[in-house]
Amino acid sequence: MKEQFFSKIVGTTFVTNSYELMSNLGSGDKLLLQREPNNKYDSNAIAVLNTDSKKLGHIPKDTAVELSRHIDNGKQWQCYVSEITGHQYQNLGCNIKIILE
């Protein structure tokens, strides 16, 4: 896996208050990655949280497969907001940058 890459947050429609939470984010804001090995839908799941530990959504499933192995093996990854999209449609999305520490 590269030492840094871009991805997005998925599953935001299943998160209570995701629109409000994401509307308070800006480019460069730090986010937290939290493994969810007991997630009933995906044992590789990685939640994306704001700095108040409120869930925004998840890393895409295909990305989480490899990233979860790295996290489980002790590698530290940092996550930042790259861009908030969809303002004009009131359907916010969040592109993120993930960097190996």
N, C-alpha and C positions, 0 to 999 in steps of 0.2 A: 504494500500500500504506500502511496506517495506520502511525503512528509506534510503536505497540505493539499486540500482539495475543496471544491465547492459542492454543495448539495442543497437540499431544501427541507423544510419541515412538512411532513404529511400528517393526515389524520386530524387536522385542526377542527373539522366540522364535528368531531366526536368529543371535543373538549369544551366544557362549560366556560363561558366568558373568553374564548380564544380571540374573538374580534377585539374586545376591549384590551386584553393583555398585549396583543400584537400592535395595536394602535399606539401603545406607549413605548414601543421600541424604535430605535434608530440605528442607522449604519454605524458599525463599530461596537455596539453594545455587546457585552459579554453574556453568553448563555452557558448553561450547565448541561452536561451529558450524564444520564443516569441509566445504567444497565437494568433491565427488567427480565432476568433469566426465568422468572416464574410467570411471565406474561402468557395467558392461556391461548393467545393467537399466534405467538412467535417467540420461541425461546431465545432468539438473538435480538430481541427488541431493545432499542435504546431510546429512552424518552429525552426530549429536549425541554429544559426548564428555564424560566427566567431567573434572575438573581434572587428573587423572593421564593424560589423553589416551587413556583406554580407551573404546572405542565402546560406546554404550548402544543405539543404533538409529539411525533416520533421521527427518527431518521428513516428514510425509505428502506424497505425490506431488503432489497438487493445490496445496498450499501452496508446495512447492519450486519450482514452475514460475516464479512471480513472484519469490519470495525469492532464488532463484539469480541472476536478472538483476540485482537490486539489489546482491548481494554481488560479482558479477562486474564491476559498474560502480564498485566501491570503497566502497560504503556499509558502515558498520560496525554490526553488530547485536550486542546482548548477549542472552544467554539465561539464564534462571533457572528452577529448579524451582518450580512453582506448588503442586503437590500430588502425593503418591504415593498411588495407589489400589490396591485389591485385596488389602490385607493379610489380610483375613478369608478370602480364597480361595487364598492363597499363589500368586497370579497377578498380580504387581505390574505396574502401569502408571504412567506419569509424564506429568502435565500440565505444560506449560511456558509461560512468559511470554517473549516476544521483544520487545525494545525497540530502536528506532533510537537510536544514540548521538548 
